[in-house]
Each structure stands twice: as structure tokens, then as C-alpha cells.
Amino acid sequence: MLTKLLNIFTFIFLINIVYANEDNKTCSRKAIFKNKEVLVDGYTGIKGSGLNDILKNNSKAYMHLKNYQKFNDTKLINLVSGSVSSASILTGLLYTGDKSNKSNFLLFGGIVALLNFLTTKTVQFYNERELMLAIEEHNKGSKDQIRLLNSSQMQQPTPSIFLDKNWSF
């Protein structure tokens, strides 16, 4: 039974490592700089990399950008706690012994997953402030302003072909 649990834990941990870089995929956030659209997250997979060249000349803004990038990396503690919670929940679901032990596995896994989620989202929320500080610092000392576009300001694709079918009986 213990070797099965270790195998399950190892499998879940490896899956978490494989999918850990999902957060580092480039997203579609854009900014306007010198009347041109610039991808904030670039094509490198590193968040904020699209602003590296723009902010290099301002050391304080560049420092905020580097902090933003550093704290966006996937942490080992997130991988471990995600794996522990997944393994605990899976163990609870597959456990055929005492019902209180089954409930304890499920409860422990759920609590660890919830804590992992909340701490990760909190860190991400406060980390976004580093990006904003980098942009604000750049905008203070430069005539060429950086303006972030939110999703409603981005140009949405419009359908080029529209098919319509009217039914009448």
C-alpha cells in the first residue's frame, strides 16, 4: 500500500512539474509605447520580457521589472504542496479502510490545496504591483509613456464570413 501511495505521489509530482510552466506562457497583454503595440510578456515565456528593452535605461523601473519576473517563477513549494494535496485527495478517494481516515485524507488534501491556491493568488496579485511600479517609474522620467491596454481596449477579431439560416415551417 505504501509503495502504491509513493508511486501515485511521484506520478502526480511529475505531472505538476510538466504543467508548472502553464503560468509562464505568454499572454495577450499589450501596451502602447511610441504609438505602437508592444507585447508585455513577449515571446520568451518570461512575464514582462516585452518591456525589458524599454525599461533598461531606467534603473529603478528595471529593478521593479526584474522583481516582477523573479517572483513570477514557479516555486518548488507550490509544486510540492500541489502534489501533496492531489496525492492526499486521491488516496482519500481510493482508501477502503476506516471511514474517518478516508475523511482525514480528503480534508487534509482539500485544506492544502486551498492554502496553496490562496497563497499563490495573493503573491501573484501583489506581484502585479511590481509591474505597475516599473511602468509608473518609467513614465515619471520619460516623455515616451507606456500605457497598458486592458482586455476591453484590445481590438477584438471580427468575423469575416457570417452564415445565417432562417427556418420557416
Residue pairs with C-beta under 8 A, 6 or more apart in sequence:
5 87
5 91
8 87
8 90
8 91
9 83
9 84
9 87
12 83
12 86
12 87
12 90
13 79
13 80
13 83
16 79
16 82
16 83
16 86
17 79
20 74
20 78
20 79
21 45
21 74
23 72
23 74
24 45
24 46
24 47
24 72
24 73
24 74
25 45
26 39
26 41
26 42
26 43
26 44
26 45
27 40
27 41
28 39
28 154
29 39
29 40
29 41
29 148
29 149
30 37
30 38
30 39
30 40
30 148
30 149
30 154
31 37
31 38
31 40
31 50
31 51
31 135
31 146
31 147
31 148
31 149
32 38
32 146
32 147
32 149
33 54
33 144
33 145
33 146
33 147
34 144
37 149
38 50
38 51
38 54
38 146
39 50
40 47
40 48
40 50
40 51
40 131
40 148
41 47
41 48
41 49
41 50
42 48
42 49
42 50
42 52
43 49
46 69
46 72
47 68
47 69
47 72
47 131
48 65
48 68
48 69
48 72
48 131
48 134
49 69
51 65
51 134
51 135
51 146
52 62
52 65
54 138
54 146
55 61
55 62
55 65
55 134
55 138
56 62
58 137
58 138
58 141
58 142
60 137
61 133
61 134
61 135
61 137
61 138
62 134
63 134
64 130
64 131
64 133
64 134
64 137
65 130
65 131
65 134
67 130
68 127
68 128
68 130
68 131
68 134
71 123
71 127
71 130
72 124
72 127
78 116
78 120
81 112
81 113
81 115
81 116
82 113
82 116
84 109
84 112
85 108
85 109
85 110
85 112
85 113
85 116
86 109
86 113
87 109
88 105
88 106
88 108
88 109
88 112
89 105
89 106
89 109
89 110
89 113
90 109
91 105
91 109
92 102
92 103
92 104
92 105
92 106
92 109
93 106
95 101
95 102
95 105
135 146
135 148
138 146
139 145
139 146
